Amino acid sequence: LEYQGYDYQTVLIGDQCWFAENLRNELYNNGDTIPAGLSVSEWQNTTSGAVAVYGEGSSECDTETPDGDACDETWSLNEYGRLYNWYAVDDARGLCPSGWHVPTDEEWNVMRDFLGGVSVAGGQMKTTYGWHDGGDGTNSSGFSGLPGGSRYYDGYFGNTGDGGQWWSSSWVSSPSGPFAWWQSLGSDTGYFHRYSSDKRLGFSVRCIQDTE
């Protein structure tokens, strides 16, 4: 599937058609630019959509990637795509191409259940390379999940090699504030977890095809 000059691989998992790669576009679907190159303080304070490349600029960066230098933004962009905050996910202009959308929490759950549940789905979703300390998966699902890490709300880049995180489009209201749901694969287990946390975090994004 060609989108904004890049040809994405897709995969059918159960009845759902998914991107088999992380998003890497710098524009919303309508052609508007997603703010990029934010400094640490700008990333901390924005409540608008923003995008980053792992290791960019002068922000502190850490990596456990066995196959390359993820703090080299050219390498990490090629390997992992881009990282988006949840405000970009929630923007009405859309991150995904027409006919596709960022999956809801429930759509992630459907895939997890199809792959056997929380404790085993992760091993089928992780790539057969790129994970720290022998944490590779079988990728039998074709999801091709890589440990692309995240940009924390304080601007710090961390967790490549050890973890892959993907946004859902769903959010939850709690006494301590509104949080967004996200999904996580780790290098140490076959688990596929879900969490809710601060919308300023920068995570990978996948697209799922609209249903009729």
N, C-alpha and C positions, 0 to 999 in steps of 0.2 A: 504494500500500500504506500503510494507516494504522498508525502505531506510536507509542505514547505521545503521542498528540495531534498528530502531524505526519504529513502525507501525502507519502510519498516516491515519486518517479518511479523506474521500473525499466526495464531495457533488456536485450534478448537479444543476446548477442555469441557467435556460433557456437552451441554447444549449452548455453551457460551463461547463467543469468539473474542479472543484477547490479543492485544499487542504482545509480541514475544520479546520486546525490547522496551527500555525506558524512553520516555519522551525527551526530546532535545531541542524543541523549538524555542525561539526567542520572541515570537509573536503570538498574540491571541489568534483565534480562528478568524476573526474579522480583519486581521492585518495590523491591529494596533500593537505597538511595542510593549513588551513586559519589562518593567524597570529592572535593570541589571547593573552589575558592578557596584552594589551598595557597600559602603564602609561598614565596619563593625557597629558603630552607633546608629547608622541608618537602618541596618538590618534589625537591630534591637527595637527600634522605635516605630517602624512602619506598621500601618494597619491597612496597607494596600498590597496588591499582588507584587511579587518580586521573584526573580530567578537568579541562580548562582551556578557556577561551575566549581566542583570540589577542588580546594586548594588555591583558588584565585586570590589575587591581591596580596596584601601583607597580613591577612588574618592567620592566627595560629592554626597549625595543621598537624594532624597525627594520622598514621596509617599502619595497618598490619597486612596490607595487600602483598601476596607472595609473588605476583607476576609483573610488577612494575611500580613506578613511583606515582601513587595517586595524588600526591601533593603537587605534581606537575599538571597544571590544569589542561594542557593539551592532551596528555595521556588520559586523564580521568574523563574528559569530555568524550573522547573516542570510545572509552571502555564502558562508561556508566550513564552517559547522557547528562542532563541537567537536574538541578535540585530546585524545587518550587516551594514557596510557603503556601499555607492553606488559603490565604486571601486570593492567590492566583487561581487555585483550584475552584474557589467559590465564585469567581468573577463571571458575570453573565456573558461576557464575550467569548468564553470557552477556551480551554486548552487543547481539546481533542478535535480532530477533523469532523466535518459534517457526517452524521450517521454514527458517531461514536461519542462516548462520554467517559468521564472519570467514574470508576465504579463506586456504587454505594457500599456501605458496610454490609448490607444484606447480600449483595452480589459477591463480595469477597467470601462471605460465609457459605454461599452455595458452592463455590469452587472448593473451599476447604472440606466441606462435607463430601463432595464427589470424590475427592482424593483420599478419603478415609478418616478425616477428622484432624483435630488440632495436633495430636502427638505424632502423626506420620506424614501429613501433607507436605511439610517443609522439605523433607528429603527428596520428594518427587519434584519439587519446584526449584531447588537449587541447581545451579550449573555444576558440571563435573570438574570444574577448575576454578581458581581464583579465590577460594576460601582459605582462611588462615588455619594452620595447625590441623590439617587433614579434615576440615569441615565440609568438603565438597559433597554434593548430592548426586542423585542418579539422573536428574532432569527427565524422568520418564513421562512427566506431564507435558514437556515442551515449553513450560513457562520461562525457562532460562533466567532464573533469578540470580542476579549478581550482588555482591556485598558492596553497594555503592555508597554506604555511609550516609552522613547527614550534615547539615549546617545547623548547629544549635542556635537557640534564640540569642545567645550572647555573641554570635558571629563566628564561633570556633568550628573548625571542620574536624570531624572525628568519625571513627568506626568503620572506615573502609577495610575490607578483608574480613572483618568480624560480623558485620550486620548489613542487611538490606532492609530499607524501610520504604513503604509506599502509602501515599495518602488514599483515603476514601473521600467521597464527597459529603459524607454524613458528619453531623456534629451532635454533641450531647451537652445539655445544660446541667450544671452542678452547682452546689452552694459556693464553691470557690471560683466559679466563672465558667464561661462556655469553652469547651474543648472539642477538638476534632478527632475522629477515629482514624487510626492508622494501623497498618499491618507490618509484621516484622519477622524476618528470618535471621537466625543466628548461626555462627560457625560451629557451635558446640553440640547441637541437637538436631533432630528432624522436626522439631516443633514449628508450628506456624501460629504466632501469637497475634492478638489484637490489643491495642491500647488506645487511650485517649489522652491528649496532651496539648500543650500550647500551640496555637495556630501560627506562631512566628517561626517554628521549626522548618527547615528546608529538607524535604524528602523527595525521593524519586516518584514518578507518576507513570502509571499505565493507563491505557484506554481500553474500553470494552465496547463491543458493537451494540447499537440500539436494537431492541427487539421490536417486532412488528406489533 
